[in-house]
Amino acid sequence: MRTRVIITMLALIGIFQFAGAQTIRDNSNVTIGKIERDGTVRNAGNIKIGSISSSGEIRNTGNILIGKIDSNGKVWNKNNSQLGSIDSDGTVKNASNIKIGKVESNGSVKNASNITIGKAENVSTKHAALFFFFGFFK
C-alpha cells in the first residue's frame, strides 16, 4: 500500500511539474522566457513582461491591452490591425499571408527558411508564435 501511495504521489508531482514548465529557449538552448499556466509571461530573468488571457488578450506589465489572438488564430495589435495568423498546423503567416515560420508539434520553432530558431517546451503553438514571431514580449 505504501509503495502505491508513493508512486501515485510521484506521478502527480511529475504531472504538475510538466504542466507548469512552459519554457521558451533560443537556438542555443538558452532559456529566453516562460509562459506560466495562468498566462503570465516572464523573461529570462524571471521578470514579468506581460500576460496572455484565456480569451486571447495580450497585455503588458501595466495591464494595458497590446494585442489579441482570436480563436481562429488571427493576431491583432492594440489598434485592431491584423498582424498575421497562426494556422492549426503551426504555420505562422504575416499580415500579407506570407509564411514567416512554423511551430512544430514537438515544440521546435523554425523561421521561413526552415532553420530552427528556438524551442517552446510545453507551450501552446499560439503562445509560442506570439513570443517568437509577433514581438509582443521582446
Buried (B, 14 or more C-beta within 10 A) or exposed (E): EEEEEEEEEEEEEEEEEEEEEBBBBBBEEEBBBBBBEEBBBBBBEEEEBBBBEEEBBBBBEEEEEBBBBEEEBBBBBEEEEEBBBBBEEBBBBBBEEEBBBBBBEEBBBBBBEEEEBBBBBBBBBBBBBBBBBBEBBE
